[in-house]
Amino acid sequence: MYRLLLIVLLLTVLYFLLRQMFRGFNAPIRDSRDKSKNEEPDHMVEDPVCHTFVPKQIAVIETIGGREYCFCSQECAVRFRSEHPV
């Protein structure tokens, strides 16, 4: 009885492993050069005030004088605006 349960368990694990492996082969191959800016979560930008690097997705983005700046927080954005009046 134990042998039968062990064989069924091993066959089930083997089935799921093979299924996962073949699903990986069917996935489309992506070229790293085709990534858009929205798909790049690890793109880091430097805060011009405190020089902290933050991911662009969570950065506070302000356009000042026609140029886009990325800040780590709203406080740094306010400080930058006060130091660089337009």
Residue, then its C-alpha position, 0 to 999 in steps of 0.5 A: m500500500y505504501r509503495l502505491l502511494l509513493i509511486v502516485l506521489l512521485l508521478t504527480v510531482l514528475y507531472f507538475l515538473l514536466r508541465q512547468m518545464f514545457r510551459g517555459f519552452n513555449a514562453p516567448i523570447r524577449d529581447s532586452r533591447d525591446k523593453s519599454k520604460n514602463e517595463e523597467p522597474d529597476h531603472m534608478v535615477e539620482d535625486p539632484v538634492c540629496h543624491t539618493f538613487v531611487p527607482k523611477q517608478i516611485a520617484v517624485i517627478e517634477t518638470i521645472g523650467g522645461r526639464e524633468y527632474c526626479f526626486c526621492s521625496q516631496e520635501c526634496a522637490v520643494r527644497f529644489r524649487s526654493e533653491h532654483p527659482v524659475 
